[in-house]
Amino acid sequence: MTTVPVSELKAGLRLQSDVFTEMGSLLLPKGRILLPRDLEILQAFLIQQVEVGTDDLTKSSGESTTVRSGISESQGPSLDGRDESEQFQDEYDKMVMLVKNAFQSVLVSNLSIYELRGQLESLLVHIQRYNVMTYTPPAMIEVDYIFHNAVLASLTSYSIAQWIGLPQKDWMQVAFAGLLHDIGNAKMDPAILYKPSKLTWEEQEEIRSHTSLGYQLLKNVKAINEGVRLAALQHHEKVDGTGYPLRLKGEQIHIYAKIVGVADVFHAMTLEKTYRPAQSPYLVLEQIKSESFGKLDPSVVQVFIHKLTQFNNGTKVRLNDNRTGEIIFADRDHPTRPLIQVDGEIINLMLQRELYIEYIVT
């Protein structure tokens, strides 16, 4: 490791320590392979010097260095010719179909929990290909929304469980909690469940009963723990006691339910529906953050937002005025409103509140 002046840096070098702004915000993370755009960012923030690997310096002086954009060496094609993304999508589609079958059969037969677990394990093998912020199910039809929401909530809950430091023995159970949190909807009247217009008070009360019904359906299911059952019952509870069905508060709510509650809200708002277009993931995170004051668990929300918005420098985005730009800096205190460069112009979304990131360009 050696310290090099920014003026002498070349693309392809790997940072050996985090780079911070004068205000203490993370600018570039340790381990990042510098791109040409990163060199401009370092100069723009008046960074004088950084630490890079000595081996990289030797390579850069004697031979060209291939700059990879975040793709690991293992992400090539598999033995059957499919790349990691295709494998993930195949396993995801199988999981959605299995969940759909489970919802349709649970009223007349026992839940095939071991079959669900086997497919869930096959899907989680490819969890590295899942990006909470950018993944959108292809060709999702409205009647399949609850099944896609179940699988996405499962993947996201599994990730959150790791991010907040739950023991490894809980990870699969939390994934089950996300997968089965809405199982009570199997007993709902489809005419109400898929009603495109506003529900009446009576219809809202019936929909709310899916939490209690879900707990009952899972009550005698083997291979899941009580936390999974309580997640089905409690995922609409709020830490200030205004949720349902039991108006529980704070620590009365199981941690699985708190995790699934955050994942469920995020995907419910970012998935496309016939009566409501998908919302910007950045705007949804802002709403989730506002709901951490009394509604959603603040510690879970803080970690969730941090993980979803960290290290986004260089990400291409589309703003709500249809302009496309690139994130050049995200303040850790305002991660959903970074600095965006559009055609040479720097836009500060903290100051220009009428603008927001509508879409991440993948």
KESE-60971 format. One record per residue (C-alpha): x, y, z. Coordinates in nm, 4 decimals. Layout:
// KESE-60971
X Y Z
...
END
This chain:
// KESE-60971
0.0000 0.0000 0.0000
0.1291 0.3476 -0.0876
-0.0013 0.7036 -0.0786
-0.0342 0.8682 -0.4209
-0.1259 1.2295 -0.5073
-0.4611 1.2488 -0.6860
-0.2939 1.4305 -0.9753
-0.0849 1.1171 -1.0433
-0.3644 0.8607 -1.0199
-0.4672 0.6420 -1.3135
-0.7875 0.4501 -1.3770
-0.7638 0.0861 -1.2740
-0.5935 0.1386 -0.9371
-0.7635 -0.0093 -0.6299
-0.8268 0.2021 -0.3201
-0.6778 0.0559 -0.0022
-0.8775 0.2769 0.2351
-1.2039 0.4724 0.2379
-1.1936 0.8271 0.1016
-1.3962 1.0886 0.2921
-1.4974 1.4477 0.2193
-1.3984 1.7345 0.4507
-1.7389 1.6982 0.6204
-1.6761 1.3318 0.6977
-1.9071 1.1777 0.4352
-1.7869 0.8686 0.2495
-1.6848 0.9648 -0.1039
-1.5311 0.6407 -0.2368
-1.5115 0.3056 -0.0524
-1.2074 0.0928 0.0211
-1.1566 -0.1728 -0.2463
-1.3081 0.0314 -0.5301
-1.1261 0.0087 -0.8626
-1.0954 0.3661 -0.9797
-1.2744 0.4631 -1.2997
-1.1940 0.7774 -1.5014
-1.5054 0.9410 -1.3534
-1.3774 0.8723 -0.9995
-1.0617 1.0689 -1.0722
-1.2757 1.3709 -1.1636
-1.4781 1.3305 -0.8424
-1.1633 1.3227 -0.6285
-1.0380 1.6402 -0.7929
-1.3786 1.8109 -0.7612
-1.3771 1.7490 -0.3842
-1.0170 1.8714 -0.3551
-0.8869 1.5385 -0.2270
-0.5082 1.5674 -0.2171
-0.3975 1.2035 -0.1960
-0.5289 0.8489 -0.1564
-0.3914 0.5076 -0.0639
-0.3682 0.2451 -0.3403
-0.2138 -0.1004 -0.3737
0.1559 -0.1228 -0.4645
0.0882 -0.4199 -0.6948
-0.1621 -0.2102 -0.8876
0.0957 0.0654 -0.9305
0.3424 -0.1837 -1.0775
0.0818 -0.3129 -1.3204
-0.0293 0.0337 -1.4252
0.3287 0.1330 -1.5120
0.4117 -0.1830 -1.7052
0.0907 -0.3095 -1.8566
-0.2693 -0.2097 -1.9120
-0.5177 -0.2814 -1.6352
-0.8650 -0.4063 -1.7130
-1.1223 -0.2006 -1.5261
-1.4173 -0.4119 -1.4218
-1.7368 -0.2409 -1.3121
-1.8326 -0.4363 -1.0020
-1.8597 -0.7816 -1.1645
-1.6994 -1.0674 -0.9717
-1.4836 -1.3281 -1.1401
-1.7417 -1.5969 -1.0685
-2.0155 -1.4243 -1.2658
-1.9445 -1.5890 -1.5968
-2.1581 -1.8471 -1.7740
-2.2454 -2.1717 -1.5973
-2.1848 -2.5208 -1.7299
-2.5230 -2.5174 -1.9061
-2.4396 -2.1893 -2.0807
-2.6579 -1.9615 -1.8671
-2.5058 -1.6638 -1.6913
-2.5764 -1.5796 -1.3256
-2.8592 -1.3392 -1.4107
-3.0405 -1.6019 -1.6165
-2.9978 -1.8603 -1.3413
-3.1364 -1.6182 -1.0833
-3.4360 -1.5390 -1.3041
-3.5088 -1.9088 -1.3641
-3.5040 -1.9849 -0.9918
-3.7102 -1.6728 -0.9197
-3.9791 -1.7788 -1.1689
-3.9918 -2.1272 -1.0157
-4.0292 -1.9734 -0.6700
-4.3184 -1.7516 -0.7802
-4.4989 -2.0496 -0.9343
-4.4462 -2.2602 -0.6215
-4.5792 -1.9809 -0.3978
-4.8801 -1.9427 -0.6255
-4.9534 -2.3150 -0.6004
-4.9118 -2.2995 -0.2221
-5.1603 -2.0119 -0.1894
-5.4109 -2.1982 -0.4046
-5.3778 -2.5304 -0.2247
-5.3291 -2.4286 0.1395
-5.7050 -2.4253 0.2057
-5.7480 -2.7908 0.1094
-5.4131 -2.9484 0.1986
-5.1093 -2.8973 0.4193
-4.8532 -2.6390 0.3110
-4.5698 -2.8077 0.1194
-4.3106 -2.6390 0.3384
-4.0185 -2.8656 0.2468
-4.0763 -2.8100 -0.1245
-4.0892 -2.4346 -0.0616
-3.7692 -2.4531 0.1427
-3.5858 -2.6472 -0.1286
-3.6733 -2.3920 -0.3954
-3.6000 -2.1016 -0.1608
-3.2525 -2.2421 -0.0976
-3.1981 -2.2768 -0.4750
-3.2979 -1.9133 -0.5217
-3.0824 -1.7844 -0.2375
-2.7748 -1.9429 -0.3987
-2.8020 -1.6536 -0.6473
-2.8811 -1.3783 -0.3936
-2.5766 -1.1812 -0.5143
-2.7610 -1.1188 -0.8416
-3.0521 -0.9581 -0.6562
-3.0463 -0.5787 -0.6261
-3.3306 -0.4550 -0.4042
-3.3307 -0.1130 -0.5691
-3.3261 -0.2143 -0.9345
-3.4777 -0.5595 -0.9735
-3.8211 -0.5631 -1.1403
-4.0065 -0.8863 -1.2233
-4.0449 -0.9151 -1.6019
-4.3979 -0.9335 -1.7436
-4.5780 -0.9383 -1.4085
-4.9567 -0.9579 -1.4391
-5.1793 -0.7956 -1.1778
-5.3304 -1.1153 -1.0364
-4.9804 -1.2437 -0.9614
-4.8819 -0.9350 -0.7618
-4.9150 -1.0988 -0.4181
-4.6927 -1.3904 -0.5258
-4.4192 -1.1631 -0.6593
-4.4483 -0.9488 -0.3471
-4.4024 -1.2639 -0.1360
-4.0835 -1.3692 -0.3149
-3.9360 -1.0182 -0.3199
-4.0215 -0.9662 0.0487
-3.8499 -1.2969 0.1200
-3.5284 -1.1997 -0.0604
-3.5237 -0.8519 0.0922
-3.6024 -0.9768 0.4433
-3.3224 -1.2326 0.4143
-3.0832 -0.9501 0.3225
-3.2045 -0.7233 0.6047
-3.1586 -1.0049 0.8575
-2.7913 -1.0183 0.7641
-2.7484 -0.6412 0.7515
-2.8844 -0.5860 1.1036
-2.6715 -0.8673 1.2447
-2.9247 -1.1391 1.3238
-2.7638 -1.4808 1.3919
-2.7244 -1.6992 1.0824
-2.9763 -1.9502 1.2217
-3.2446 -1.6820 1.1741
-3.1730 -1.5960 0.8108
-3.3723 -1.8766 0.6477
-3.6566 -1.8349 0.8961
-3.6731 -1.4620 0.8172
-3.6825 -1.5532 0.4472
-3.9803 -1.7795 0.5253
-4.1412 -1.4935 0.7170
-4.1211 -1.2735 0.4068
-4.2413 -1.5533 0.1808
-4.5471 -1.6403 0.3911
-4.6407 -1.3078 0.5512
-4.9477 -1.2658 0.3289
-5.0568 -1.6322 0.3227
-5.3836 -1.5228 0.4857
-5.4790 -1.3608 0.1542
-5.5518 -1.7136 0.0326
-5.8781 -1.6829 0.2253
-5.9695 -1.3422 0.0848
-6.2479 -1.2821 -0.1671
-6.0624 -1.2214 -0.4989
-6.3173 -0.9528 -0.5904
-6.2013 -0.7524 -0.2881
-5.8349 -0.8510 -0.3025
-5.7998 -0.7295 -0.6631
-6.0526 -0.4478 -0.6530
-5.9026 -0.1579 -0.8553
-6.1019 0.1152 -0.6800
-6.1068 0.2317 -0.3189
-6.2262 -0.0259 -0.0661
-6.5274 0.0352 0.1571
-6.4790 0.0308 0.5351
-6.6239 -0.3219 0.5512
-6.3907 -0.4401 0.2738
-6.0907 -0.2851 0.4503
-6.1809 -0.4732 0.7674
-6.2033 -0.7987 0.5741
-5.8635 -0.7400 0.4132
-5.7141 -0.6651 0.7544
-5.8245 -1.0071 0.8746
-5.5597 -1.1689 0.6513
-5.3073 -1.1237 0.9324
-5.5018 -1.3345 1.1842
-5.5990 -1.5849 0.9148
-5.2351 -1.6164 0.8106
-5.1291 -1.6966 1.1657
-5.3969 -1.9660 1.1893
-5.2912 -2.1218 0.8586
-4.9304 -2.1404 0.9790
-5.0090 -2.2452 1.3346
-4.9440 -2.6164 1.2841
-4.6935 -2.5993 0.9987
-4.3680 -2.7775 1.0781
-4.0132 -2.6554 0.9970
-4.0930 -2.2891 1.0665
-4.0515 -2.1162 1.3999
-4.2937 -1.8961 1.5924
-4.1293 -1.5837 1.4516
-4.2515 -1.6773 1.1019
-4.6077 -1.7181 1.2313
-4.5887 -1.3908 1.4229
-4.4608 -1.2104 1.1130
-4.7815 -1.3141 0.9337
-4.9828 -1.1831 1.2297
-4.7860 -0.8668 1.3090
-4.6363 -0.7277 0.9858
-4.8936 -0.4453 0.9823
-4.8346 -0.3484 1.3467
-4.6703 -0.0065 1.4058
-4.4218 0.0759 1.6775
-4.6488 0.3560 1.8063
-4.9407 0.1155 1.8534
-5.1549 0.2384 1.5620
-5.1237 -0.0795 1.3519
-5.3371 -0.3929 1.3364
-5.4670 -0.6419 1.4359
-5.3576 -0.6109 1.8027
-5.2235 -0.2524 1.8225
-4.8929 -0.3755 1.9575
-4.6146 -0.1302 2.0397
-4.2357 -0.1278 2.0125
-4.0761 -0.4369 2.1612
-4.4097 -0.6204 2.1639
-4.3624 -0.6662 1.7880
-4.1405 -0.9585 1.6846
-3.8181 -0.8628 1.5032
-3.9181 -1.0809 1.2057
-4.2392 -0.8776 1.1728
-4.0455 -0.5505 1.1897
-3.8134 -0.6687 0.9112
-4.0944 -0.7973 0.6908
-4.2936 -0.4794 0.7557
-4.0185 -0.2680 0.5983
-3.9654 -0.5067 0.3045
-4.3405 -0.5324 0.2406
-4.3911 -0.1541 0.2322
-4.0975 -0.1071 -0.0059
-4.2140 -0.3651 -0.2593
-4.5822 -0.2758 -0.2309
-4.4949 0.0766 -0.3418
-4.2305 -0.0002 -0.6054
-4.4203 -0.2772 -0.7863
-4.6494 -0.1844 -1.0753
-5.0262 -0.2150 -1.0199
-5.3158 -0.1608 -1.2583
-5.4531 0.1271 -1.0501
-5.1153 0.2762 -0.9507
-4.7846 0.2996 -1.1362
-4.4647 0.1864 -0.9697
-4.3128 0.4594 -0.7554
-3.9526 0.5740 -0.7546
-3.7481 0.3600 -0.5119
-3.5771 0.6765 -0.3878
-3.9100 0.8454 -0.3080
-4.0286 0.5251 -0.1395
-3.7165 0.5244 0.0792
-3.7936 0.8834 0.1777
-4.1446 0.7808 0.2798
-4.0136 0.4781 0.4687
-3.7699 0.7065 0.6511
-4.0543 0.9389 0.7504
-4.2510 0.6389 0.8772
-3.9600 0.5343 1.0983
-4.0781 0.8090 1.3328
-4.3528 0.6119 1.5060
-4.4542 0.3598 1.2408
-4.1717 0.1367 1.1180
-3.8833 0.0280 1.3392
-3.6215 0.3074 1.3146
-3.3161 0.0831 1.3601
-3.4258 -0.1515 1.0800
-3.5140 0.1427 0.8541
-3.1785 0.3138 0.9118
-2.9790 0.0066 0.8113
-3.2112 -0.0657 0.5168
-3.1734 0.2821 0.3681
-2.7993 0.2910 0.4296
-2.7412 -0.0416 0.2547
-2.9598 0.0477 -0.0435
-2.7990 0.3849 -0.1073
-2.4325 0.3283 -0.0255
-2.1591 0.3337 -0.2883
-2.3885 0.4553 -0.5673
-2.1348 0.6944 -0.7206
-2.1335 0.6438 -1.0968
-2.4868 0.5013 -1.1063
-2.6875 0.6253 -1.4025
-3.0321 0.7578 -1.3128
-3.3291 0.9259 -1.4764
-3.4865 1.2255 -1.3056
-3.8590 1.3001 -1.3006
-3.8045 1.5668 -1.5689
-3.6790 1.2859 -1.7999
-3.3162 1.3981 -1.7938
-3.0564 1.1247 -1.7492
-2.7496 1.1767 -1.5353
-2.5008 1.0140 -1.3046
-2.4714 1.0116 -0.9260
-2.1418 1.1726 -0.8293
-2.1857 1.2022 -0.4519
-2.4369 1.0915 -0.1883
-2.4327 1.2521 0.1569
-2.4733 0.9913 0.4303
-2.7261 1.2167 0.6082
-2.9390 1.2602 0.2929
-2.8717 0.9440 0.0895
-3.1861 0.9672 -0.1254
-3.0927 1.3151 -0.2529
-2.7418 1.2916 -0.3998
-2.5547 1.5217 -0.6359
-2.6320 1.4368 -1.0004
-2.4259 1.5362 -1.3031
-2.6408 1.5986 -1.6115
-2.4666 1.7123 -1.9301
-2.1869 1.8772 -1.7326
-2.4284 2.0452 -1.4867
-2.4199 1.9456 -1.1177
-2.7702 1.9167 -0.9696
-2.8082 1.9115 -0.5909
-3.1338 1.7264 -0.5180
-3.1201 1.8508 -0.1588
-3.1670 2.2065 -0.2863
-3.3880 2.1341 -0.5872
-3.6656 1.9511 -0.4031
-3.8995 1.9486 -0.7031
-3.6599 1.7030 -0.8695
-3.6056 1.3439 -0.7646
-3.4626 1.0193 -0.9013
-3.7428 0.8420 -1.0836
-3.5574 0.5440 -1.2221
-3.2192 0.3730 -1.1943
-3.0809 0.2963 -1.5402
-2.9490 -0.0616 -1.5474
END
